[in-house]
Amino acid sequence: MTQTMPTLTFKVGPKISDKEFEELSTFIYERTGIAIPATRKYLVENRLGSRISALKLSSFGDYAKFLRVAPGKEREFEQLCELVTTNETSFFRDPRQLDVFRDEALNEVVERQKKAGKQELSIWSAGCSTGEEPYTLGIMLHEMLRMAIIGWRIRITAADLSPAVLEKAKAGLYGDYALRNTSPDMLARYFTKESGGYRIHPKVAKLVTFTRLNLNDRAALKAVPRSQIVFCRNVIIYFDDDMKKRVISSFYDNLVDGGYLVLGHSESIHKISRAFSPIIKPGGIVYRKL
């Protein structure tokens, strides 16, 4: 008796046309400032195909219409933001760059504040993702100030576009992968082991305030407290030059005189703005407001 193998069928999602891609990429740019080039059309098709199925829509054109006019458009916009951005981060990411930041910027700002008799410090973590970066900054401040931190008023404003990642950040619970660059002594001092992972210590968490913020919303950016330091690592890579100029201008306006801007190690504002002086050291660059 001859046995035949069963026929396997695979469900293929809808394909995105050039017109649909242009419509969706324009919508994303208008709302977020994130520029998606035509060479990455596959990314939109792959990442947003699941939303078409979940919403029982038949095409990317229907999805674009949903985002503009449907009653649930704002909630869907939140889903969209999470899908088109990458939230790859960890505690003490790019440690050599953090060393440069500590030695060339943070130390100088802290000493400047001490001399001025102002034991207060404001830092803006723009594009904070799931919280590893602002919490890392909080830990660095504890390491630098030690017990003297009790007398300081420190505010780390941690902002992101995605409500989902902000909820994870507020929870403050992390697994081994997020802590892969964290030394055992830092882990012991600033985290509590729980069944679900490691919980950030309340003494660090209390320094950080999380808020949803769209970097393409100039009015909202003006509401961020003036800062001595702005951290925005691995965010402007998503923007075209026009959007980069607008964002860097907003950072400039937010920073106090002599404040510092820190970008990702592969990011540069050399062709974007001459309003900052780069401090170039082995391991990283920080930019000082002129």
C-alpha positions, 0 to 999 in steps of 0.5 A, spaced: 500 500 500 502 506 497 502 512 503 502 519 500 504 525 504 499 530 506 499 536 503 502 542 507 499 549 506 502 556 508 498 562 509 501 568 506 499 575 508 498 580 504 503 584 500 504 591 500 504 595 494 508 601 492 502 606 493 500 603 500 508 603 502 508 610 500 502 612 504 504 608 510 511 611 510 508 618 509 503 617 515 509 614 520 513 620 518 508 625 519 506 622 526 513 620 529 519 623 524 521 616 523 523 615 516 523 609 512 526 608 506 523 604 500 529 599 501 526 597 507 519 596 504 519 589 506 520 591 514 513 594 513 510 588 510 513 583 515 512 587 521 505 590 520 502 584 516 500 581 523 496 587 525 492 586 518 490 579 520 489 581 527 484 587 525 481 582 520 483 587 514 484 585 507 490 590 505 495 595 507 491 600 504 485 598 509 490 599 514 492 606 512 485 608 512 484 605 519 490 609 522 487 615 520 479 614 521 477 608 525 475 609 532 481 605 535 486 609 531 490 612 537 491 605 540 493 602 534 498 608 533 501 605 539 501 598 536 504 601 530 510 605 534 512 599 537 512 595 531 516 599 527 522 601 532 527 596 535 528 596 543 534 593 543 538 595 550 541 593 556 544 596 562 551 599 562 550 599 554 557 601 550 561 601 557 567 605 554 562 611 551 559 611 558 566 612 561 567 618 557 561 621 559 562 620 566 569 623 566 568 628 561 561 630 562 558 628 568 564 629 573 564 636 570 557 638 571 557 635 578 563 639 580 560 646 576 553 645 580 557 644 587 561 650 586 554 654 584 551 651 591 546 648 587 546 641 589 541 639 583 541 635 577 536 634 571 537 629 565 533 627 559 533 620 557 530 621 550 528 614 547 529 611 554 526 604 551 525 599 557 528 603 562 535 600 562 539 607 560 535 612 565 536 607 571 544 606 569 544 613 569 541 613 576 546 608 578 552 612 575 550 618 580 549 613 586 556 611 585 559 618 584 556 621 589 555 615 594 552 618 601 552 625 599 546 623 594 541 624 599 543 632 599 541 632 592 535 633 588 536 629 582 531 628 576 532 624 570 526 625 565 525 618 561 521 619 555 519 614 549 514 614 544 511 607 546 507 606 552 508 598 552 516 599 553 514 605 558 510 600 562 516 595 562 520 600 564 516 602 570 516 595 572 523 595 573 524 588 573 529 585 568 532 578 566 539 576 565 540 578 558 538 586 560 544 585 565 549 582 561 554 588 562 552 589 569 558 587 574 556 582 580 557 588 585 553 592 581 548 587 581 548 586 588 548 593 590 542 596 586 538 590 584 533 585 588 533 578 586 526 575 585 523 569 582 521 573 575 528 576 575 532 582 578 528 588 580 531 595 580 532 598 587 527 603 589 533 608 591 535 608 583 527 608 581 525 614 585 530 618 581 527 617 574 520 619 572 517 616 565 513 619 560 510 618 553 513 623 548 513 624 541 520 627 538 516 630 532 512 634 537 515 640 538 510 643 543 511 637 548 518 637 547 518 644 550 515 642 556 521 637 558 524 640 564 531 644 562 537 639 563 544 639 564 545 633 560 541 630 554 542 622 553 539 620 546 543 614 544 541 610 537 534 614 536 536 619 531 538 613 526 531 613 524 530 620 522 532 623 516 536 630 516 531 634 516 528 631 522 535 630 525 536 638 525 529 639 528 530 634 534 537 637 535 535 644 535 530 642 541 535 638 545 539 645 544 534 649 547 532 644 552 540 644 555 542 649 559 549 653 557 554 648 557 550 642 558 552 636 554 548 632 549 550 624 548 548 620 542 550 613 540 557 611 538 555 611 531 551 617 531 554 624 529 551 631 528 557 633 524 553 635 518 547 637 522 549 642 527 555 647 529 551 649 535 555 644 539 563 642 541 565 635 540 569 632 545 572 626 542 576 621 546 578 614 545 571 610 546 566 615 545 564 623 543 560 627 548 557 634 545 558 640 549 553 646 548 556 652 545 
